[in-house]
Amino acid sequence: MMRRSFAILTLLAMAGTATATQPVPPFPATPVLPHPARSGYVAVDGVRLWYAEFGAGPPVMLVEGGLDTTDDWAYLAPELAAHGYRAIVFDSRCQGRSTCSPTALGYRLMARDTVALMSALHLERASFVGYSDGGIIGLELAIHDPRRVVSLFAYGANSNPGTLAPLSDAQKRVEADSAAWSKRVYEQASPTPNDFAAVASRIERMWDTQPHLTAAQFGTIRAPVWIVDGDRDMIKRSDTDFMARSIPLGSELILPFASHYALWQYPKFFDAAVLQFLASTDPLAHR
């Protein structure tokens, strides 16, 4: 994940593909997850993960961004359900309605949490849509737990912390709005609403030091993967290109006039891309 310094709402340097002369879309209005058909908690390695389900059909795991909640999927989850999929959303450890533990946070740990949740829900395999940190978690799963991953749509993921550089003033204002939103939804959803500063500090340490995914690791992925980003995101295009070309069944999609928040800026466009991904990668996944 690329946003930083949520605890004190101070932005550090980050990289973007947008130049100083390109207009940057503002931080979008943030929707609220609709009431799910089913929801509950699963005990996993010292924490309780909150999850919810929408619809029935082939399972699609939706993995949220860092310091976010399942509101990330307020548009996509019901859209998937309407198109005959079983959309499963969940809050990662220390985020949203899920609880926390003193264990050091890391993408590999969160990937193991995801596998444990799938087992509790009697899911052997699923397609994945991951946003930001969720995309990195999806890549970790595709590398280390390949039998669990039918396919992966990874939006706004990065391969290492070195893909980030200073933002323009306009991007900084967008990120400040994003940071304020993350603090607000944490305090509304978390069972420990007063712990935002401590949790944010721990997640920032993870962002500063992880991930470190290599071309060799990407080369082991056998599932079809779309690496997706906005043309005005904070991630260097060279990293997006690198990930897509390093995955044997990798493809790349760049959304126009989109920042890190395309899933809310252009939900119909974003959701249509996900639906096209699911339809087009299914034959590859089962070849």
C-alpha angles and dihedrals in degrees: 000000000000107000114097146186095031091152093069097015092240116140121223126197117298135170128245137181089220115094125223090259097051118093113246120214113238124250102281130235108274119228127211123241110257120241106283128229090231134011141160147127132284122198110232127172098323098326139078115234118206116217139173135193134214126190133342134268135063107008121248118187113211112204115198131222127262116290088002133116134224086277082091086080100044091118102031102046097061090040091056090047090052089054096053103268132125103233115199119192126182142172114245118232113291091015135097114337094343122102130240139229134194091255112123110260120241141152093247090054091050090049089054089049088054092052090049091051090050090051091050089052091047092244115149096178139004143169114253135217111188128185119206104308086016090058090053090049088051091053090049089053094048089052102040104023103030096158089065096056122079092172140332134223105191116189121188097356125148132200099221141000092255093077092083132091138161119314127226117253089257092053090048090056090051091050092049089055090048091051092051090050092051091052092048097049092045091055091047098047110027123097085221101044094169094059099074096111093051094045093045090052091053093048091047089056088054091050091049094053107027154110113028105177118167138206089247091056093046088051090063094059111109100178121091109261132189114202103204132183143155121256089235098045124127092244120097111250089226090067093048089050091047094054095046095049093044095058113081094222094028126137131181130223124183115194115215123242090000130133129192088297103060092130087070101026094057106010096165091051093044094046092047089053091052092049091049089049093052092047096045099043098047094082090049092048093053101037 
